[in-house]
Amino acid sequence: MRRDRKKAAAEIIELLKTEYPEVKCALIYTQPHELLIATRLSAQCTDKRVNMVTPALFQRFPTVDAFADADVQEVEELIRTCGLFKTKAQDIVMMCQMLRDIHGGRVPDSIEELTKLPGVGRKTANLIVGDLYGQPAYVCDTHVIRLTNRLGLSDTKDAGKVEKQLREVIPPEESLNFCHRLVWHGRGVCSARAPRCEVCVLRELCKSKDKTV
């Protein structure tokens, strides 16, 4: 089974590279802590919406220290349209306090340290170590989970288990861009409700019962 998945994964990687030769994180940021905050805001919210909210947020609080000293209610008002704004605002202020007080204002470069920050799970931590520090990163968001299940590379909806299964078949050096490409493919072609199988570059390899061709 693992050998079959590994072979399929290699083919999928090459097809996605051809389809999406240049990929990057869809969240817009200029400083490391901004990616951390934007990723926290993206939980149960679209990247498009986050990118609409963050310019004013980052202008009002331009540094880690500024966020650490921020009034939580003011942060709430600036991020209200992202959903779950009360919890997210609290997490953002507290994580920046930890960045200031424990890490000298620097975003940690390990999943272990990142997941100690409020509101930071493995998905966020993987994105940070991958995008900021160039480490292997298996970012298992809703698109990656859905597509890898459909493609037969994973067989669970549990993000932690999907990450473990992908680590077994996706080479570390391909991991981050593989996940980025799946996100782009999930948004544009392989949606949850209406996959456009007729234009999908992966249709010959897809094992999904949801296939329309």
JOHU-V583693 format. One record per residue. RES is the residue in three letters. BURIAL is 1 if it has 9 or more other ideal C-beta (glycine too) atoms within 8 Angstrom, else 0. D_FIRST is the distance of its C-alpha to the first C-alpha in Angstrom with 2 decimals. Layout:
res=[RES | RES]
burial=[BURIAL | BURIAL]
d_first=[D_FIRST | D_FIRST]
//
This chain:
res=[MET | ARG | ARG | ASP | ARG | LYS | LYS | ALA | ALA | ALA | GLU | ILE | ILE | GLU | LEU | LEU | LYS | THR | GLU | TYR | PRO | GLU | VAL | LYS | CYS | ALA | LEU | ILE | TYR | THR | GLN | PRO | HIS | GLU | LEU | LEU | ILE | ALA | THR | ARG | LEU | SER | ALA | GLN | CYS | THR | ASP | LYS | ARG | VAL | ASN | MET | VAL | THR | PRO | ALA | LEU | PHE | GLN | ARG | PHE | PRO | THR | VAL | ASP | ALA | PHE | ALA | ASP | ALA | ASP | VAL | GLN | GLU | VAL | GLU | GLU | LEU | ILE | ARG | THR | CYS | GLY | LEU | PHE | LYS | THR | LYS | ALA | GLN | ASP | ILE | VAL | MET | MET | CYS | GLN | MET | LEU | ARG | ASP | ILE | HIS | GLY | GLY | ARG | VAL | PRO | ASP | SER | ILE | GLU | GLU | LEU | THR | LYS | LEU | PRO | GLY | VAL | GLY | ARG | LYS | THR | ALA | ASN | LEU | ILE | VAL | GLY | ASP | LEU | TYR | GLY | GLN | PRO | ALA | TYR | VAL | CYS | ASP | THR | HIS | VAL | ILE | ARG | LEU | THR | ASN | ARG | LEU | GLY | LEU | SER | ASP | THR | LYS | ASP | ALA | GLY | LYS | VAL | GLU | LYS | GLN | LEU | ARG | GLU | VAL | ILE | PRO | PRO | GLU | GLU | SER | LEU | ASN | PHE | CYS | HIS | ARG | LEU | VAL | TRP | HIS | GLY | ARG | GLY | VAL | CYS | SER | ALA | ARG | ALA | PRO | ARG | CYS | GLU | VAL | CYS | VAL | LEU | ARG | GLU | LEU | CYS | LYS | SER | LYS | ASP | LYS | THR | VAL]
burial=[0 | 0 | 0 | 0 | 1 | 1 | 0 | 1 | 1 | 0 | 1 | 1 | 1 | 0 | 1 | 1 | 1 | 0 | 1 | 1 | 0 | 0 | 0 | 0 | 0 | 0 | 1 | 0 | 1 | 0 | 0 | 1 | 1 | 1 | 1 | 1 | 1 | 1 | 1 | 1 | 1 | 1 | 0 | 0 | 1 | 0 | 0 | 0 | 1 | 1 | 1 | 0 | 1 | 1 | 0 | 0 | 1 | 1 | 0 | 1 | 1 | 0 | 0 | 1 | 1 | 1 | 1 | 1 | 0 | 1 | 0 | 1 | 0 | 1 | 1 | 1 | 0 | 1 | 1 | 0 | 0 | 1 | 0 | 1 | 1 | 0 | 0 | 1 | 1 | 1 | 1 | 1 | 1 | 1 | 1 | 1 | 1 | 1 | 1 | 1 | 0 | 0 | 1 | 0 | 0 | 0 | 1 | 1 | 0 | 0 | 1 | 0 | 1 | 1 | 1 | 0 | 1 | 0 | 1 | 1 | 0 | 1 | 1 | 1 | 1 | 1 | 1 | 1 | 1 | 1 | 1 | 1 | 0 | 0 | 0 | 0 | 1 | 1 | 1 | 1 | 1 | 0 | 1 | 1 | 1 | 1 | 1 | 1 | 1 | 1 | 1 | 1 | 1 | 1 | 0 | 0 | 0 | 0 | 1 | 0 | 1 | 1 | 1 | 0 | 1 | 1 | 1 | 0 | 1 | 1 | 0 | 0 | 0 | 1 | 1 | 1 | 1 | 1 | 1 | 1 | 1 | 1 | 1 | 1 | 1 | 1 | 0 | 0 | 1 | 1 | 1 | 0 | 0 | 0 | 1 | 1 | 1 | 0 | 0 | 1 | 0 | 1 | 1 | 0 | 1 | 1 | 0 | 1 | 0 | 0 | 1 | 0 | 0]
d_first=[0.00 | 3.80 | 5.44 | 5.15 | 6.23 | 8.58 | 10.00 | 10.60 | 12.09 | 14.37 | 15.65 | 16.29 | 18.14 | 20.37 | 21.22 | 22.16 | 24.22 | 26.14 | 26.74 | 27.66 | 28.93 | 30.95 | 29.67 | 30.97 | 31.22 | 33.18 | 35.31 | 38.63 | 39.97 | 42.21 | 42.00 | 39.12 | 40.24 | 40.43 | 36.68 | 36.15 | 38.59 | 37.36 | 33.79 | 35.21 | 37.16 | 34.17 | 32.72 | 33.06 | 35.07 | 34.56 | 34.81 | 37.66 | 39.63 | 39.05 | 40.35 | 43.42 | 44.16 | 43.60 | 46.45 | 49.13 | 47.30 | 46.95 | 50.50 | 51.85 | 49.87 | 49.37 | 48.29 | 46.37 | 49.78 | 50.87 | 47.87 | 48.37 | 51.98 | 51.31 | 52.51 | 49.50 | 51.31 | 51.93 | 48.26 | 47.55 | 49.90 | 48.35 | 44.79 | 45.71 | 44.05 | 40.58 | 40.35 | 40.14 | 42.83 | 44.42 | 41.33 | 40.30 | 43.84 | 44.02 | 40.72 | 41.85 | 45.17 | 43.79 | 41.01 | 43.69 | 45.93 | 43.24 | 42.68 | 46.46 | 47.17 | 44.20 | 42.74 | 45.94 | 45.04 | 41.87 | 38.41 | 36.18 | 33.49 | 31.00 | 28.70 | 30.26 | 33.76 | 33.01 | 31.54 | 34.84 | 36.64 | 37.56 | 35.22 | 32.62 | 29.02 | 25.89 | 25.63 | 29.19 | 28.88 | 25.94 | 27.98 | 31.02 | 29.60 | 27.93 | 30.85 | 33.67 | 32.52 | 29.91 | 27.27 | 23.49 | 23.13 | 20.44 | 22.76 | 21.12 | 23.84 | 23.87 | 23.04 | 20.00 | 18.67 | 19.51 | 18.17 | 14.79 | 14.37 | 15.71 | 13.55 | 10.23 | 9.92 | 11.05 | 11.78 | 15.11 | 18.61 | 19.37 | 20.11 | 19.61 | 16.10 | 15.24 | 16.86 | 14.86 | 11.47 | 13.14 | 14.55 | 11.27 | 10.69 | 14.32 | 16.88 | 19.79 | 22.34 | 20.74 | 20.07 | 23.44 | 24.11 | 20.65 | 21.55 | 25.07 | 24.03 | 21.88 | 24.99 | 27.23 | 25.00 | 24.77 | 28.54 | 29.52 | 27.10 | 24.28 | 26.50 | 25.78 | 28.27 | 28.74 | 25.98 | 27.63 | 24.99 | 27.67 | 28.00 | 24.45 | 23.24 | 19.59 | 20.25 | 18.65 | 15.22 | 15.71 | 13.99 | 16.75 | 19.07 | 21.80 | 21.90 | 25.49 | 25.18]
//
